[in-house]
Every structure is written in C-alpha cells, then in structure tokens.
Amino acid sequence: MQVLNSSFGQASAFSRTSWAVKNKNDIRAVQVADRVSLVLASRRQEAAKSHLSPDVVEKIWRSMIEAFTELEMTINKDN
C-alpha cells in the first residue's frame, strides 16, 4: 500500500510545485526518459517488497506520469 500512498504524495507535491511548469517550454523539458526509468524501477522494487504486482504498479505510475506530462504541456501552451 505504501507504493500507492507514494503516488498520492507525488500528486500532492506536483500541485505544490506546478509553478515550475511554466519554465518548461517543450516536451523534452517535461519528459525526462532517464528519470522516468529510475522512478519506474524504484516503484517496481517497492511493489515487489510489498507483495504487490510490479506490472500493475508500473502501469499506474506510467499513467500518472503521462497525465502530468500532458497537463504540463497544456499549461505551457496556455501561457
């Protein structure tokens, strides 16, 4: 459950720091493949330790990352 609680913590952190998004003017600044890979690997390990499905946890995290990336790009486009 800690893995999923981490997800909500990340969402909360995003809302507190969304002002930084305005400085990201292209998709490369928003999508950092190396960082995404590190986050996903970490969450998969956490899931396995918590007896959760690493595949399901990765899908949840990928979905959140994609949604936040789209949001950041929308915010940048509108500003």
The first five atom37 places (N, CA, C, CB, O) and aatype in JSON, in Angstrom:
{
  "aatype": [12, 5, 19, 10, 2, 15, 15, 13, 7, 5, 0, 15, 0, 13, 15, 1, 16, 15, 17, 0, 19, 11, 2, 11, 2, 3, 9, 1, 0, 19, 5, 19, 0, 3, 1, 19, 15, 10, 19, 10, 0, 15, 1, 1, 5, 6, 0, 0, 11, 15, 8, 10, 15, 14, 3, 19, 19, 6, 11, 9, 17, 1, 15, 12, 9, 6, 0, 13, 16, 6, 10, 6, 12, 16, 9, 2, 11, 3, 2],
  "atom_mask": [
    [1, 1, 1, 1, 1],
    [1, 1, 1, 1, 1],
    [1, 1, 1, 1, 1],
    [1, 1, 1, 1, 1],
    [1, 1, 1, 1, 1],
    [1, 1, 1, 1, 1],
    [1, 1, 1, 1, 1],
    [1, 1, 1, 1, 1],
    [1, 1, 1, 0, 1],
    [1, 1, 1, 1, 1],
    [1, 1, 1, 1, 1],
    [1, 1, 1, 1, 1],
    [1, 1, 1, 1, 1],
    [1, 1, 1, 1, 1],
    [1, 1, 1, 1, 1],
    [1, 1, 1, 1, 1],
    [1, 1, 1, 1, 1],
    [1, 1, 1, 1, 1],
    [1, 1, 1, 1, 1],
    [1, 1, 1, 1, 1],
    [1, 1, 1, 1, 1],
    [1, 1, 1, 1, 1],
    [1, 1, 1, 1, 1],
    [1, 1, 1, 1, 1],
    [1, 1, 1, 1, 1],
    [1, 1, 1, 1, 1],
    [1, 1, 1, 1, 1],
    [1, 1, 1, 1, 1],
    [1, 1, 1, 1, 1],
    [1, 1, 1, 1, 1],
    [1, 1, 1, 1, 1],
    [1, 1, 1, 1, 1],
    [1, 1, 1, 1, 1],
    [1, 1, 1, 1, 1],
    [1, 1, 1, 1, 1],
    [1, 1, 1, 1, 1],
    [1, 1, 1, 1, 1],
    [1, 1, 1, 1, 1],
    [1, 1, 1, 1, 1],
    [1, 1, 1, 1, 1],
    [1, 1, 1, 1, 1],
    [1, 1, 1, 1, 1],
    [1, 1, 1, 1, 1],
    [1, 1, 1, 1, 1],
    [1, 1, 1, 1, 1],
    [1, 1, 1, 1, 1],
    [1, 1, 1, 1, 1],
    [1, 1, 1, 1, 1],
    [1, 1, 1, 1, 1],
    [1, 1, 1, 1, 1],
    [1, 1, 1, 1, 1],
    [1, 1, 1, 1, 1],
    [1, 1, 1, 1, 1],
    [1, 1, 1, 1, 1],
    [1, 1, 1, 1, 1],
    [1, 1, 1, 1, 1],
    [1, 1, 1, 1, 1],
    [1, 1, 1, 1, 1],
    [1, 1, 1, 1, 1],
    [1, 1, 1, 1, 1],
    [1, 1, 1, 1, 1],
    [1, 1, 1, 1, 1],
    [1, 1, 1, 1, 1],
    [1, 1, 1, 1, 1],
    [1, 1, 1, 1, 1],
    [1, 1, 1, 1, 1],
    [1, 1, 1, 1, 1],
    [1, 1, 1, 1, 1],
    [1, 1, 1, 1, 1],
    [1, 1, 1, 1, 1],
    [1, 1, 1, 1, 1],
    [1, 1, 1, 1, 1],
    [1, 1, 1, 1, 1],
    [1, 1, 1, 1, 1],
    [1, 1, 1, 1, 1],
    [1, 1, 1, 1, 1],
    [1, 1, 1, 1, 1],
    [1, 1, 1, 1, 1],
    [1, 1, 1, 1, 1]
  ],
  "atom_positions": [
    [[0.82, -1.19, 0.0], [0.0, 0.0, 0.0], [0.86, 1.26, 0.0], [-0.93, 0.0, 1.2], [0.45, 2.3, -0.51]],
    [[2.05, 1.17, 0.57], [2.95, 2.31, 0.6], [3.26, 2.8, -0.82], [4.26, 1.94, 1.33], [3.41, 4.0, -1.05]],
    [[3.36, 1.86, -1.76], [3.64, 2.23, -3.15], [2.55, 3.14, -3.68], [3.77, 0.99, -4.03], [2.84, 4.14, -4.34]],
    [[1.3, 2.81, -3.38], [0.2, 3.64, -3.85], [0.11, 4.93, -3.05], [-1.11, 2.88, -3.76], [-0.23, 5.98, -3.6]],
    [[0.4, 4.88, -1.77], [0.43, 6.11, -0.97], [1.48, 7.06, -1.51], [0.71, 5.79, 0.5], [1.28, 8.27, -1.49]],
    [[2.62, 6.53, -1.98], [3.65, 7.35, -2.6], [3.08, 8.1, -3.8], [4.84, 6.5, -3.03], [3.43, 9.25, -4.06]],
    [[2.2, 7.42, -4.52], [1.59, 8.03, -5.7], [0.81, 9.28, -5.32], [0.67, 7.02, -6.4], [0.92, 10.31, -5.98]],
    [[0.02, 9.18, -4.25], [-0.76, 10.33, -3.83], [0.14, 11.45, -3.32], [-1.77, 9.93, -2.76], [-0.15, 12.63, -3.51]],
    [[1.22, 11.08, -2.67], [2.2, 12.08, -2.22], [2.82, 12.81, -3.4], [0.0, 0.0, 0.0], [3.03, 14.02, -3.34]],
    [[3.1, 12.08, -4.46], [3.66, 12.68, -5.67], [2.66, 13.65, -6.29], [4.06, 11.6, -6.68], [3.04, 14.74, -6.74]],
    [[1.39, 13.26, -6.32], [0.37, 14.13, -6.89], [0.26, 15.42, -6.09], [-0.99, 13.41, -6.94], [0.12, 16.5, -6.66]],
    [[0.32, 15.3, -4.77], [0.26, 16.47, -3.91], [1.48, 17.36, -4.13], [0.16, 16.06, -2.45], [1.36, 18.59, -4.19]],
    [[2.64, 16.75, -4.24], [3.86, 17.51, -4.49], [3.77, 18.24, -5.82], [5.09, 16.59, -4.47], [4.23, 19.38, -5.94]],
    [[3.18, 17.59, -6.8], [3.03, 18.23, -8.1], [2.19, 19.49, -7.98], [2.41, 17.27, -9.11], [2.55, 20.52, -8.54]],
    [[1.08, 19.41, -7.27], [0.21, 20.58, -7.16], [0.9, 21.73, -6.46], [-1.07, 20.22, -6.43], [0.63, 22.9, -6.75]],
    [[1.8, 21.42, -5.51], [2.52, 22.49, -4.79], [3.62, 23.11, -5.65], [3.13, 21.94, -3.51], [4.04, 24.24, -5.38]],
    [[4.08, 22.41, -6.65], [5.21, 22.93, -7.44], [4.86, 23.16, -8.9], [6.38, 21.97, -7.35], [5.75, 23.3, -9.74]],
    [[3.58, 23.21, -9.21], [3.2, 23.35, -10.62], [3.66, 24.67, -11.24], [1.7, 23.25, -10.75], [3.69, 24.79, -12.46]],
    [[4.03, 25.64, -10.41], [4.54, 26.89, -10.94], [5.79, 26.68, -11.78], [4.83, 27.86, -9.81], [6.06, 27.45, -12.7]],
    [[6.55, 25.64, -11.48], [7.79, 25.36, -12.22], [7.51, 24.95, -13.64], [8.58, 24.28, -11.52], [8.38, 25.06, -14.51]],
    [[6.32, 24.48, -13.89], [5.95, 24.02, -15.22], [6.1, 25.14, -16.25], [4.52, 23.5, -15.22], [6.46, 24.88, -17.4]],
    [[5.83, 26.34, -15.87], [5.85, 27.45, -16.81], [7.22, 27.67, -17.44], [5.41, 28.72, -16.11], [7.33, 28.32, -18.48]],
    [[8.27, 27.13, -16.82], [9.61, 27.26, -17.36], [9.97, 26.15, -18.34], [10.6, 27.28, -16.23], [11.06, 26.17, -18.92]],
    [[9.09, 25.21, -18.52], [9.35, 24.09, -19.42], [8.62, 24.35, -20.73], [8.89, 22.73, -18.79], [7.39, 24.23, -20.8]],
    [[9.36, 24.71, -21.76], [8.73, 25.15, -23.0], [8.61, 24.1, -24.08], [9.48, 26.28, -23.53], [8.02, 24.36, -25.13]],
    [[9.14, 22.91, -23.87], [8.95, 21.87, -24.86], [8.86, 20.51, -24.2], [10.09, 21.88, -25.88], [9.16, 20.35, -23.02]],
    [[8.44, 19.54, -24.98], [8.2, 18.2, -24.46], [9.46, 17.58, -23.87], [7.65, 17.31, -25.55], [9.36, 16.81, -22.91]],
    [[10.63, 17.9, -24.4], [11.88, 17.33, -23.88], [12.14, 17.79, -22.45], [13.06, 17.71, -24.77], [12.71, 17.05, -21.65]],
    [[11.73, 19.01, -22.13], [11.93, 19.52, -20.78], [10.98, 18.86, -19.79], [11.73, 21.04, -20.75], [11.27, 18.76, -18.6]],
    [[9.85, 18.4, -20.28], [8.85, 17.77, -19.43], [9.13, 16.27, -19.29], [7.45, 18.0, -19.98], [9.06, 15.71, -18.2]],
    [[9.44, 15.63, -20.41], [9.7, 14.2, -20.41], [11.19, 13.95, -20.28], [9.14, 13.53, -21.68], [11.96, 14.29, -21.17]],
    [[11.58, 13.39, -19.2], [12.99, 13.04, -18.99], [13.03, 11.52, -18.86], [13.6, 13.77, -17.7], [12.78, 10.97, -17.79]],
    [[13.36, 10.86, -19.97], [13.27, 9.4, -20.05], [14.1, 8.71, -18.97], [13.72, 8.93, -21.42], [13.64, 7.74, -18.37]],
    [[15.3, 9.2, -18.72], [16.14, 8.57, -17.7], [15.48, 8.64, -16.33], [17.51, 9.23, -17.66], [15.5, 7.67, -15.58]],
    [[14.91, 9.77, -16.02], [14.25, 9.95, -14.71], [13.03, 9.03, -14.62], [13.82, 11.43, -14.51], [12.81, 8.4, -13.59]],
    [[12.26, 8.95, -15.69], [11.09, 8.07, -15.7], [11.52, 6.63, -15.46], [10.32, 8.19, -17.04], [10.89, 5.92, -14.67]],
    [[12.57, 6.2, -16.12], [13.07, 4.83, -15.95], [13.48, 4.57, -14.5], [14.25, 4.57, -16.88], [13.19, 3.51, -13.95]],
    [[14.15, 5.53, -13.9], [14.57, 5.39, -12.5], [13.37, 5.3, -11.55], [15.46, 6.55, -12.08], [13.34, 4.47, -10.64]],
    [[12.39, 6.15, -11.78], [11.2, 6.16, -10.94], [10.46, 4.83, -11.08], [10.26, 7.33, -11.31], [10.07, 4.23, -10.08]],
    [[10.28, 4.36, -12.31], [9.56, 3.12, -12.52], [10.29, 1.92, -11.92], [9.33, 2.89, -14.01], [9.66, 1.05, -11.32]],
    [[11.58, 1.88, -12.06], [12.36, 0.78, -11.48], [12.23, 0.79, -9.95], [13.86, 0.9, -11.89], [12.07, -0.26, -9.33]],
    [[12.3, 1.97, -9.37], [12.16, 2.1, -7.92], [10.78, 1.64, -7.45], [12.41, 3.54, -7.49], [10.67, 0.91, -6.46]],
    [[9.74, 2.06, -8.15], [8.38, 1.69, -7.77], [8.13, 0.19, -7.96], [7.37, 2.49, -8.59], [7.41, -0.42, -7.17]],
    [[8.73, -0.4, -8.98], [8.61, -1.84, -9.19], [9.25, -2.59, -8.02], [9.27, -2.27, -10.53], [8.69, -3.57, -7.52]],
    [[10.41, -2.13, -7.59], [11.09, -2.77, -6.46], [10.25, -2.65, -5.19], [12.48, -2.15, -6.24], [10.09, -3.61, -4.44]],
    [[9.71, -1.45, -4.96], [8.86, -1.21, -3.8], [7.64, -2.12, -3.83], [8.43, 0.25, -3.74], [7.24, -2.68, -2.81]],
    [[7.05, -2.27, -5.01], [5.87, -3.11, -5.17], [6.2, -4.56, -4.81], [5.33, -3.02, -6.6], [5.46, -5.21, -4.08]],
    [[7.3, -5.05, -5.34], [7.7, -6.44, -5.07], [7.92, -6.66, -3.57], [8.98, -6.79, -5.85], [7.5, -7.68, -3.03]],
    [[8.56, -5.71, -2.91], [8.79, -5.82, -1.46], [7.48, -5.81, -0.68], [9.69, -4.67, -0.98], [7.38, -6.4, 0.39]],
    [[6.47, -5.13, -1.25], [5.17, -5.02, -0.58], [4.2, -6.11, -1.03], [4.55, -3.65, -0.85], [3.02, -6.08, -0.69]],
    [[4.71, -7.06, -1.8], [3.9, -8.18, -2.3], [2.76, -7.7, -3.2], [3.32, -8.98, -1.13], [1.66, -8.25, -3.19]],
    [[3.04, -6.66, -3.97], [2.1, -6.16, -4.97], [2.65, -6.51, -6.35], [1.89, -4.61, -4.83], [3.82, -6.86, -6.49]],
    [[1.81, -6.42, -7.34], [2.23, -6.72, -8.7], [3.08, -5.56, -9.25], [1.0, -6.99, -9.61], [2.56, -4.45, -9.42]],
    [[4.36, -5.79, -9.52], [5.18, -4.74, -10.11], [4.62, -4.25, -11.45], [6.6, -5.25, -10.3], [4.74, -3.07, -11.77]],
    [[4.02, -5.15, -12.22], [3.46, -4.75, -13.52], [2.3, -3.79, -13.35], [2.99, -5.99, -14.3], [2.19, -2.8, -14.08]],
    [[1.43, -4.06, -12.39], [0.28, -3.18, -12.16], [0.75, -1.83, -11.63], [-0.71, -3.83, -11.16], [0.28, -0.78, -12.08]],
    [[1.67, -1.85, -10.69], [2.19, -0.6, -10.13], [2.86, 0.23, -11.22], [3.19, -0.89, -9.0], [2.68, 1.44, -11.27]],
    [[3.63, -0.42, -12.1], [4.27, 0.32, -13.19], [3.22, 0.95, -14.1], [5.18, -0.6, -14.01], [3.38, 2.1, -14.52]],
    [[2.17, 0.22, -14.41], [1.11, 0.77, -15.27], [0.46, 1.99, -14.62], [0.04, -0.3, -15.58], [0.17, 2.98, -15.29]],
    [[0.23, 1.91, -13.31], [-0.35, 3.05, -12.6], [0.58, 4.25, -12.7], [-0.63, 2.7, -11.11], [0.14, 5.36, -13.03]],
    [[1.85, 4.03, -12.42], [2.82, 5.14, -12.45], [2.99, 5.7, -13.86], [4.16, 4.67, -11.92], [3.06, 6.92, -14.03]],
    [[3.05, 4.82, -14.88], [3.15, 5.31, -16.25], [1.96, 6.18, -16.61], [3.26, 4.14, -17.24], [2.09, 7.22, -17.26]],
    [[0.79, 5.76, -16.16], [-0.43, 6.51, -16.42], [-0.38, 7.89, -15.76], [-1.65, 5.72, -15.93], [-0.75, 8.9, -16.37]],
    [[0.07, 7.93, -14.51], [0.19, 9.21, -13.81], [1.22, 10.12, -14.48], [0.57, 8.99, -12.34], [0.98, 11.31, -14.67]],
    [[2.36, 9.55, -14.85], [3.41, 10.35, -15.49], [2.89, 10.93, -16.8], [4.68, 9.49, -15.75], [3.11, 12.1, -17.1]],
    [[2.2, 10.11, -17.58], [1.64, 10.58, -18.85], [0.62, 11.7, -18.62], [0.98, 9.42, -19.62], [0.63, 12.7, -19.33]],
    [[-0.25, 11.52, -17.62], [-1.26, 12.53, -17.34], [-0.63, 13.85, -16.9], [-2.23, 12.03, -16.27], [-1.04, 14.92, -17.35]],
    [[0.37, 13.78, -16.02], [1.03, 15.0, -15.56], [1.84, 15.66, -16.68], [1.94, 14.7, -14.38], [1.92, 16.89, -16.75]],
    [[2.43, 14.86, -17.56], [3.16, 15.41, -18.7], [2.2, 16.17, -19.61], [3.88, 14.3, -19.49], [2.5, 17.28, -20.05]],
    [[1.05, 15.58, -19.89], [0.05, 16.25, -20.71], [-0.41, 17.55, -20.05], [-1.16, 15.33, -20.96], [-0.58, 18.56, -20.72]],
    [[-0.62, 17.51, -18.74], [-1.03, 18.71, -18.01], [0.03, 19.8, -18.11], [-1.31, 18.39, -16.53], [-0.29, 20.96, -18.38]],
    [[1.28, 19.43, -17.91], [2.36, 20.41, -18.0], [2.43, 21.02, -19.39], [3.7, 19.75, -17.66], [2.62, 22.23, -19.53]],
    [[2.26, 20.2, -20.41], [2.31, 20.73, -21.78], [1.13, 21.66, -22.05], [2.31, 19.56, -22.81], [1.27, 22.66, -22.75]],
    [[-0.03, 21.34, -21.5], [-1.21, 22.2, -21.65], [-0.98, 23.54, -20.95], [-2.48, 21.51, -21.08], [-1.29, 24.6, -21.49]],
    [[-0.44, 23.48, -19.75], [-0.16, 24.72, -19.01], [0.83, 25.58, -19.78], [0.39, 24.4, -17.58], [0.65, 26.79, -19.89]],
    [[1.87, 24.96, -20.32], [2.85, 25.72, -21.1], [2.25, 26.32, -22.35], [4.01, 24.83, -21.47], [2.56, 27.45, -22.71]],
    [[1.39, 25.56, -23.01], [0.78, 26.04, -24.24], [-0.13, 27.23, -23.97], [-0.02, 24.92, -24.9], [-0.21, 28.15, -24.78]],
    [[-0.81, 27.21, -22.83], [-1.75, 28.27, -22.48], [-1.06, 29.54, -21.95], [-2.74, 27.76, -21.43], [-1.67, 30.6, -21.88]],
    [[0.23, 29.41, -21.59], [0.92, 30.57, -21.01], [1.85, 31.19, -21.99], [1.69, 30.19, -19.77], [2.52, 32.17, -21.68]]
  ]
}
